[in-house]
């Protein structure tokens, strides 16, 4: 649309959330609180194991997964923890190859597809930044040693591995510091779904101000010291520990010394009766630690919860069964709420033992899942697309056409690297479709076309209109686009005689996930609608890049743009002026939420609005909404960041900010509304998504 007229009618922290995203927990089956990898890590099953050692592999969908908890926080120059997502994927079966890639300066997703024995015993590979090290199904074992993350190492993910058997015959071993994972001054680390056991000294050591660490869904067992945290006089670390099963361990379960914010929840600590191993204590808040301990389950432990007199420990909702000795809380530290840092949802403490016994540790190969009685996960059908004819189909649309109507389970359309110049439409009667690039980077696979609203259709039946200009249209519920680029390359400079709205990606359905994508365009890049005005349409966009200049995130859908980069572009004639969002939200619904992201670009300072209120055809029943919170704003953003549209005042609709940073951020005023803390507590991701939890299945 022209920015000087209304859009055409062709466009059709501080409370418990009702639900939370499965960020960092792929295939979370949250209805029963269980977790399954199934076809997610299952992509690393027999096919991956058949590859030659250190062969280059296609990145699976979950390779773009990022951490939850404190590891997801934007700090120290690192926006969350996503490991080697942007690098190549390699499969390793030897110590030499594992060490080669783990210590490289480049990002890698390293798939461990064999049992690798450390030589000498106790060897700890010095992992460098921007790595994902993950086991292939249950076959990834590290024996007799582990990993070391030194000062400044960051953005590391260690998942789905068994690390075991460096034990040297001495129970309280003070001579052999052979840990499974040791971190000295690292930050942004995610340790998830591992089986750590029978090492020398300890299983996990988080030392010397290691921070922005999340440890989740692991099994820690058969060890004197499970998990030690501290070795510093500073109190700066922020750590999340959740959904871990700690059993048959004596001490450091964990011992948490001088941690500024320690959030422990939904862990299961078990002292098994009749064994030689007896716990001396459970969770320990030491030094000046400020610990929040929630909805965990303690079975049979001696001294299940203890604290130093100098520490703070707040307990909520924990269950203690057959425990004896100290069970403490208190302290004078300042109260804090994890939800001011990240989203999370508590499982019921009573459900934790069964949930964790089914869900912790490495997941098996394709088709096998961990489930509860009330939930199951079906294996996906995969269709391959390759322009060179090496796949089942040469075009993406041909693969979409092959999906059965009203399919009940997921179909993954895996698109090999290349450029696909075509228009793709996923119709409403084909739900559960994932279009996924199989390259190592989202840049490797591109779907591109160049239609615009004012262009005449080839059959002469009229113009495309704005929605009809889309390169990719997703009209089916529960569908996803992952790990690729979608572009509309319409050249405005050559077509100033026609309406130049040119959509790259259009959604018109509910429960849509766009993850790890690049969406490129100019005006109206990303259109987010619903199937009809009276229907709900929720879209979750994460870890993605969106570029454009005028109204380039717009529509009536309920949208979350999370942990993404929004890039402002100059106009076709080199000028800088534009609007990021143009919501047309129906009354009583949520509109567009930009959360934990960044907005900037190579444009003139103070030249872009964050948004304007679109009332299609003068519709007075809509109530447009955009909220921008926890986001870095460049100097390109105007100091009065909202604008009227079509004769409607933005002040009569819903536009606000909360805790944004950067040169383009500003304080509250009549022209720049800021949410209060109480208002912000009702405008979080979970409020937007309601009863839906986006997952990778």
N, C-alpha and C positions, 0 to 999 in steps of 0.2 A: 504494500500500500504506500501511497505517498504519505510522508510524515506530516503533510499539511492538511490532510482530510481524514475522516473516520475510516476505520478498516471496513472492507467490503463485507456484505452479508454472506458471501461465500465462505467466510471463516466461521464455519459454524462457531530458676533452677532449684525447683525446690519442693518437689513432691514426687511420689511414686508414679511412674508412668503406667498407663494401661497395658502397654506392650513396648518392646524395644527391638531395635534392629539386630539381626544376626550378623552384625559386622564382626569379622574375626571368628565366626563360628559357622563355617560352610555347612549347608544343608541342615541347619538347625530345625528340628521338628518341634517347634515350640509349643504346640498344642498340649504335648505331654512333657515338655521340657527335655526331650531326648535329643541326641545328636547322631547323625549318620553321615558318612562320607559317600558311600555308594559310588555312583558314577563320577563323583568329583575327584577324589583321590584314586578311584577305580580306573581312571584313564591311565594310571601308572601300573596297570596290571601286567598280564602276560606280554602284551605288545611292547611295552616299555622294556621289560626284562630281556626281550629278544634282541635288543639293540646292542651294538658293539660298545665296549667300554668307552665312556666319555663321548658317545655319539651325540650330535646335536638333535634335540627332540623338539616337537611342537609344544608350545606353551599351553597347558590345559586351562580351562576356564577359571579355576580357582587360583591360578598364578597371580591374578590381579587382586586377590583378597588382601585386606589390610587388617591390622590388629584392632582390638577393642581396648577398653581400660586406659590406663595412663599411657600406654604405648601408642594410642591414637591421637594424643594431644599435639597440637602445633606448638613447638618450642625448640629452642636452641638451634634454630635454622632448619629444623626437620619437621615437615608437616605429616605427622603420623608415621606408621611403620608398615611398609609394603615390600621390603626386601629387594630381591632381584627382579621384580616385576617388569622393569623396563629393559632388561638384558636378555641374553640368549638363555635357552633351557638346554642343559646337558645332562646326560645320564652317566653315572660313574659306578664302577665295580671294583676299583683298586684304590689303595691308599694313595698312590702317586697322583692319580687323577683327582681324587677328592681334595687333596692338599693343593694341587695346582689351581683348581678353580676357586676354592674357598679363600685362598690367600691372594688371589688376583685383585688388581685395582678396579677392574670393570665389574658391573653388576651381572649376576648370574642367578638363575634358578637351577639348583644342583639336585638332581634326583638320585638318591642312593638306592641302587637296585641289587644289592648283594650284602653279604656279611663281610665287613672290612675290619681286619685285625690291626690294631695299632702296633707299631714297631719303632722304638722300644715300648714296653708296657708303660703306661702312664703318659704317653705322648698326648699333648693337647694341641690340636691344629689351631694356628693363630688366624682366626677368621677376620677378614677385612670387611669394610662397610658395604652395604647394598647387596646383601646375599640372602637368598632363600635356600635352606638346606632341608630337604624333605625325603622321607622314605617312600619307596615304591611299594604301595600296599603294605604288607607286614614284613617285607623282605629286607628292609633297610636296617641293618644292625651295625653298631660301632662297638667293638669288643676291645677292652683293655686300655681305654683312653677316652678322650672326649674333645671338647672345643674350648678355646680361650679367646675372649674378646677384650682387647686392651684399651688403654686410654683413648677416648675420642672415637672409637669404633661405634658406628650407629647404623640404624636401619637394617637390622638382621632378624631373620625369622628362622627358627629351628623347629621343625614339625614332623610328626608321624614317624619318629625314629625310636628304635630301642638302643639305648646306650648302657652297657653292662660290663660287669666282670673284670674290674681292675683290682679287686680285693687281693691284699697281700698277706692275709692270714692273721692280721692283728685287728681286733675289733675297734678299739679306740686308737686308730693309727695316727700318730703325730709325726711320722717320718716320711710318709708317702702322700703328697698332696695331689692325688689322682682323682680329680672331680669329673663328673659327666659334663658339666658346663660351668665355667668360671668367667666372671666378668669383673674387670677392674677399671672403673671409670668409663664404662660404655654408656650409651643412651639410645633410646628407642629400639628396644629388643622385645621380641615376642617368642615365647617358648610354649608350644602348644601341642597337645595330643602325642606326647612322648611317653615311653616306658623307661624310667631311669632306675637302676638297681645295682646293688652289690659292687659298689666302687670302693676305693680307698680314700679315707678322710670324709668326703661328703658327696652329695649328688649335685646340688646347685649352690654356688657361692656368688652372691651379688655384693661386690666389695667396692670400697674407695669411691663412693658417691655415684655409683651406677644408678641411673634414673630413667624415668619414662619406660618402665619395664612392666610387661604383663606376662604372667605365668598362668596358663589355663589348660584344663582338661588333660592333665598329666597324671600318671601313676608313679609315685615315689615309694620305694620299698626296699627291704632287706639291707638296711644301712644304719650305722650308728648316728650319723648326722645327715638329716634330710636336706635342709635348706637354710643356709646361713646368710644373714644380711647385715652389713655394717662395715667394720674395719676403718672407721673414720670418726673424727671428732665433729665433723660438719653435720648439720641437719637440713639437708637440701633435697634428698631423694624422694621421688613420688613413684609408688609401686602398687600394682593391682595383682591380687592372687585369688583366682576363683576357679571353682569346679575341679579341684585336684583331690585325688584319693591318696592319702598318706597313711601307710600301714607298715607294721613291723619295722618301725624306726624308733630310736631311743631319744634323740634330742634334736634341737633346731628344726622345729616342725611348723612354721619356721621360727627362728630366733631373729627378731627384727630390731636392730639397734640403730638409733639416731636416724630415723626416717621421718621426713616432714609430713607425708601423707601416706599411710599404709592402709589400703582397702582390701580386706579379706572377706570373701563371701562365698557361700555355697560350697565350701570344702568339706570333705569327709575324713576325719582323723580316727583311725581304728587301731587299737591295741588288741591284737588277736590273742584270745585266751589259749593257754596250753603251749605257747612257744617259748623259746629261750630269750626272746627279745621283749624287754619291758620298757615302756616309755617312762622317762623321767619328768617330762612336761610336754605340753602341746603348743599352742600359740603363745608367744612370749613377746610382750612389748617392752623393749629395753631402752636404756639411756633416755633420750628426749623424744622418743618416737610418739607420734600421734596416730593411733590405730582405731579404725572402725571395723568391727567384726560382726558380720550379719549372716543370719540364716545358715549357719554351718552345723554339722552334726558330729558330736564327739562320742565315740563308743569305747568304753573300758579304759580310758586314759587316766593316768595319775597326773594330778595338777594340770587339768586341761587348758586353763587360761590363766596366765600370770603376767604381772607387770612390775617394773621397777617403780620406786617411789617417785622418780623424776619423770616417768612416762605417763602418757594418757591413753586410756583404752575405753572405748564405748562399745557395749554389747547390745545387739538387737536380734531377737527372734531365734537364738541358737537353741539346739536340743542337746541335752547331756544324758547319756544312757550308761549306767554302770560305772560312772567316773568317781574318782576319789581325790581328796586333797584340794589344792587351791583352785578357786574359780573367781577371778578378780576383775574389777573394772574400776574406773575413776580416773582422777588426775585433773590438772588445772589447765591443760592445753586448750586452745581455741577450738570451738565447734566448727566442723566443716562438712560440706555436702558433696560427695563425689559427682553428683549430677550437675554441679557447676563446671565440671571438667569434661564429662562424657556421659553418654546414655548407657543405662544398664537395667535389667529386670531381674528381680530375685525369684528363684524357684523356692517352693515351700521347703523348709528345713526337713520336715518329715519325709519328703520324697528324695532327699539327696543321696542316701546310700544306694538305693536301687538305680537312680539316674546315673550316678557315677560309675557303678559297677558295669553298667551297660555301655557307657559312653566314653570313658577315658582311654588314653593310650592310642597306639596306631590303629588305623582302620584297614580292613582287608581290601582285596582287589575287587574288580568290577562285579557289581550285582550283589555284594554282601554288605549288609548294613547293621548298625546297632540300633535296635528299636525297643520300644516298650510294647506292651500288649495292645495298646490303643493306636499305635502309629506304625506305618510301614513306608518304605521308600522304594519305588520301582526304578529299574535301570532304564536309562534313556535309549531311544533309537537314534543312531547317528547317520546322517546323510552327508556325503562329502562333495564339495564343489571345487573344481579346478579348471581354470580357463584353458589350460594346455591339454585337457582331456584325460588327465591322470586320476580324476575323481569319478564319482557316479554321474555327476552333472557338470555341464560347462557354465551354466549361469545360476545365480542365486534364485531367480524366479522359478526356474525349472525344478529346483529342489523344493521350493515352497509348494509348487503345484502338485508335487508327489506326496505331500503330507495328507493323510486321510482326513476327510471332513469329520468334525466333531471328535477328534482324537482325544483319548482320555488321559494319556501320559505324555511326558516330554519327548519332543523330537528336537535333537540338536543338529542344526545345519552348520557343518564345519567347513569354513571357506578358506582354502589355501591362499598363501600370499599371492598378490597380484592386484591389478586394477580391473574392476568389473564395471564397464560403462553400461548401465542398465537402470531401469526403474523397477523397484521391488515393492510388492504389495502383499502383506500377510492378511488375508480376509478374516472377517469376524468369526467364521465357522471353523477356524483352525487355531484353537488355543494351544497353550503349552509349547510354543515354538521358540527356540533359542537360535539366533543367527550369531555365529561366533567365529572370529578370525582365528586361524590356527597358527599364525606366525608368532615369533618371539616378541614382537612389539605390535601395538595397536596401529602403528604406521605401515605395517607390512601389507595389510589387506584394506583396499579402498573400494567402496561402492560410490559411484559418482554419476551425476547427470546434470543437465542444465536447463530444465524447464522453468518458466516464470508464469505468474498469474495471468499476465496479459497476452501470452503467446496463444496463437490459434492452434487447436488440435489438428493432427494430420488429416483426420476425416472431415474437417471443416465444420464440425458440430458446435463450435463455439470455442471460448478460451478455457484454459485450464482452471482459472481461479486459484486462490491461494492454497487451499489444501491439495488441489489436484496437481500442484507444481512439485510436490514432494519427491525427492529421490527415493527414500524408503518410507513406506507407510505401514504402521502396525495397528491393525484394527481388532486384534484378538486378545482376549483376556489372558493373563498369566504368561505373557511372552516377554522375551528378553533380547537385548542386543549387547554383545560383549567383544572387547579386544579387537576393534577395527575402526576404520574411519568412514564416515558418511559425509559426502560433500555435495553441495549444489554449486556448480561453477558457472552459472549464468553471468554474463558480462553486462553489467548495468550500463557501462560507458557506451556500448554499441546499440542500446535499446532504450533510449530515453523517451521514445514515443509510446511506450506501453507501460502498463502497471508492472512494476519490477519486484513485487514480492516473490521470493524464490526460496521455498522451504527445502531444507536438507532432510530433516527427519520429522515425521508426523506420527503422533500416537493418538488413538481414538478408542481407548479401552481402559480396563481397570487392572491394577496390580502389574504394572509394567516396570521392568528393571533395565536401566541403561548403565552398564558398568565397564569402566576401562575403555571408553570410546572417545573419539574425536568427532565433533560435529561442526562442520565448516560451512559458512555462508556469509552473506552480507545482511540484507534486510529479511526479517522473519525466518531466521535460520532454523529454530526449533519450535515447532508448533505442538502444543500439548492440550488435547481436547478430550472430551468424553464421547461415548457412543451416541448420546442424546443429552439435551440440556437437563433432563430430570434424572440422569444416571450419574453414578459416581465414577470417577476416573482418577486413580492414584498412580503416580509415577515416582519412582525412586532412582535418582541419578547419582552415581558415586565415582570417585577417582577418575573423573573425565575432564575433557577440554571442550569448551563451547566458544565459538568465535562469531562475531557479527558486529553490526553497527546500529541498526534501527529495529527496536521491538523484537530483538532476536531470541528472547525466551518469552513466549506468550501463549495465551489461551485460557480456557475455563477449567482445566484439570486441577487437581490437588497435587502439588509437585514439591518434592524435596530435591534440592541440588546440594549435595553433601561432599565435602572434601574434594572439591573440584576447582578448576582454573577457568575463569571467564575472561576471555581476551577481547578487548575493544579494538576495532579496526577503523581506519579512515574510510571515508566515502569514496565513491568511484572517481570523484574529481580531486581527491587529495585533501579535502577538508575534514575537520574533526568535529563531529556533532552527532549525538545519538541518544538512544534510550536502551537500557539493558532489558527491562521487563515491560510487558503490557498485559496484565492479567484481566480477564473478563469473568471473574469468579461469580458463580450464582450465589444469591443471598443464602446465608446460613452454612456455607461451605468454607473450607480452607482453600487458600489460593497458592501462591508461590512462596516457598521458604528457601532462602539461600543461607546455608549453614556451614561454618568452618571452611570457607573457601577463600579465593582471592579474586579481585576484580582489577584489571589494569591492562595496559597496552601501549603501543607506540603511537600515542595520539596527544593532542594538545591538552595542557592542564585545564581543569575545570570545564571540560567540553561535553561530558556525558552525564545524563540523569540515570539514577538507579531504576526509574520506572515511571509509567504514566497509566492512568486509569482508562481502560477500554470498555465502553458501553456499546456493544455492536448494534448498529442501526438505531442508536438512541435508547437502547433498552434500559429502563429505569429500575428493573427488578434485580439487576446484577449488583454486586457489592465487591468490586475488585480489591484484591489483597496481595501485597508483597511485604514480606518481612526479611530483612537482611541482618543476620546476627553472627557474632564470633568470626567475622570475615575481615580480611585485610583489603582495604580500599586504597588504591593509588591516587596520586594527585589529579588524575583525569576526572575524578568524580566531583561534581559540582557541590558547593557548600550548601546549596538548596537543592537536594537531590531528587525531588519529586516534581512532576509536571501535570498540568491539566491536559485533557484530551476530549475533543468533540464537544466542547461546551460544558463538560462536567468538571467540577472542582475535585481535585484529588483529596482535598481535606474532608470531603464528604464520604470518602471511601476509606480503605484500611491500608495505610502505609506506615512502616515504622522500622527502627533499627534497635539493636541491642549489643553493646560491648564490641563494636567494631574497632579496628585499629588501622594504622597507616596514615599517610599524608592526606588522604581524602576523607578520613573520619572527622566527625565534629560533635560538639556538645548539643544538648537538647535545646530546642527553640520552637517557636510557633511554626517555623518552616522546616523543622527537622525533628519530628517526634521520636522520642526514645522510650522504649518500654521500661516500666518499673520491674523490679525483681519479681514481684507477684504476677505481673502480666506476662513476663518472660517464661514463668513456670507453666503457663498455659499455651505457649507457642514454641514447643519443642518438637523434635522429629516424630516422636511417638504420637503426639496430638494430631499431627498431619495424617499419619498412616492408620490410626485407629486399630482395628482388630487384625491388620495385616502385618506380617513380619517378612520383609524381603529375604529370600534365600537364593542359593545357587542351584536350586532344583525346581 
